[in-house]
Amino acid sequence: METPYLTHITSDDFKYVYEPAEDSFLLLDALEADLPKLRSDRPAICTEIGSGSGVIITAVAKALPETACFAIDLNPRACDVTERTATKNGANLNVVNMNLLNGFRSNVIDVLIFNPPYVVTPDEEIDSYKSPKDNPFNDNIIKSWAGGTDGRFIMDRVFDAMDSILSANGAAYILVIEENKPKEIIANMKTKGFCGSIIAERRIRGEHLYVIRFQRISQTLDL
Ligand SMILES: C[S@@+](CC[C@H](N)C(=O)[O-])C[C@H]1O[C@@H](n2cnc3c(N)ncnc32)[C@H](O)[C@@H]1O
C-alpha cells in the first residue's frame, strides 16, 4: 500500500488533529501485510473509526477500490483533513462526523479499523471533554489520545458492540498498547465469540504497540 501524501496538512491542522505517528504506521503496515486476505475476502464496506489525518483509510481505500470506504471521526476538523487527504490522493472516501458507529446499521461492516485513544489517563479527563456543540472549533486534541482507566474507556465500547458491528465474515483491526492489557482483551473477546490474533507488534520509546485482528470464532473454524 502506498503511504498517502500528507503535504497539504498544515502545522495549524496538527494543533487540532492527531498527527500520524508510529502507532498509525504500525497499523498501516499490518493492513498492508493482510492485503492478500482483505482482497480475497472482497469486503463491501470498510470503516475506520477515528480517521484523524485520514492516512490509514485513504491508503486502504486506494488498495481496495471496489470497497465502499467510510472514515468516522468525532472531531470535525479531523473530518475536514481526512476529506482533503482523500482528495489529494485520489481516494474515494465517505467521511462522516460521528461518535463511534452510532449512525450505522447493525452487522454491515466487513472491515473495521480503529487506532483508538489508548493512553492511560484519569476517567475525569474524558468526562471533562466539551461536546462539539459547546466547542465548535473542536480544540480538544486530548480526545485523540486520552483513554481513561487502562486506556480502555473508548475502545471497550467498540469491543462490547463488536457482535452487532461486524458482518458475518467481518474482521476488525485494532491497535492497542501493553497498558491496555491485550491478553485480557483477547480473553474477554473470546467469551463474546471472537478470536483475536496479534498480527503485528513493535516496541518504541516507552510503548509496546500491538495490532490485534478479531474475527468470529465460527468463521475461523471454517478456514
Ligand atoms: C489515536 S488517533 C488516530 C488517528 C488516525 N487514525 C491515525 O492512526 O493516525 C484517534 C482518533 O479517534 C478520534 N476519536 C476519539 N474518540 C472518538 C469517538 N468517540 N468517535 C469517533 N472518533 C473518535 C479522535 O478524534 C482521533 O482522530
PDBQT file of the ligand as one rigid body, heavy atoms in Angstrom, charges set to zero:
ROOT
HETATM    1  C1  LIG A 301      -5.033   7.935  18.039  1.00  0.00    +0.000 C 
HETATM    2  S1  LIG A 301      -5.987   8.966  16.960  1.00  0.00    +0.000 S 
HETATM    3  C2  LIG A 301      -5.809   8.031  15.436  1.00  0.00    +0.000 C 
HETATM    4  C3  LIG A 301      -5.860   8.891  14.193  1.00  0.00    +0.000 C 
HETATM    5  C4  LIG A 301      -5.501   8.144  12.887  1.00  0.00    +0.000 C 
HETATM    6  N1  LIG A 301      -6.396   7.029  12.676  1.00  0.00    +0.000 N 
HETATM    7  C5  LIG A 301      -4.082   7.649  12.939  1.00  0.00    +0.000 C 
HETATM    8  O1  LIG A 301      -3.884   6.441  13.154  1.00  0.00    +0.000 OA
HETATM    9  O2  LIG A 301      -3.164   8.459  12.766  1.00  0.00    +0.000 OA
HETATM   10  C6  LIG A 301      -7.665   8.614  17.461  1.00  0.00    +0.000 C 
HETATM   11  C7  LIG A 301      -8.749   9.321  16.646  1.00  0.00    +0.000 C 
HETATM   12  O3  LIG A 301     -10.027   8.900  17.151  1.00  0.00    +0.000 OA
HETATM   13  C8  LIG A 301     -10.908  10.013  17.189  1.00  0.00    +0.000 C 
HETATM   14  N2  LIG A 301     -11.929   9.703  18.198  1.00  0.00    +0.000 N 
HETATM   15  C9  LIG A 301     -11.801   9.692  19.549  1.00  0.00    +0.000 A 
HETATM   16  N3  LIG A 301     -12.957   9.344  20.135  1.00  0.00    +0.000 NA
HETATM   17  C10 LIG A 301     -13.850   9.116  19.128  1.00  0.00    +0.000 A 
HETATM   18  C11 LIG A 301     -15.223   8.752  19.088  1.00  0.00    +0.000 A 
HETATM   19  N4  LIG A 301     -15.913   8.537  20.217  1.00  0.00    +0.000 N 
HETATM   20  N5  LIG A 301     -15.827   8.622  17.881  1.00  0.00    +0.000 NA
HETATM   21  C12 LIG A 301     -15.127   8.860  16.729  1.00  0.00    +0.000 A 
HETATM   22  N6  LIG A 301     -13.832   9.226  16.701  1.00  0.00    +0.000 NA
HETATM   23  C13 LIG A 301     -13.193   9.353  17.880  1.00  0.00    +0.000 A 
HETATM   24  C14 LIG A 301     -10.016  11.199  17.538  1.00  0.00    +0.000 C 
HETATM   25  O4  LIG A 301     -10.608  12.422  17.177  1.00  0.00    +0.000 OA
HETATM   26  C15 LIG A 301      -8.751  10.842  16.734  1.00  0.00    +0.000 C 
HETATM   27  O5  LIG A 301      -8.822  11.396  15.429  1.00  0.00    +0.000 OA
ENDROOT
TORSDOF 0
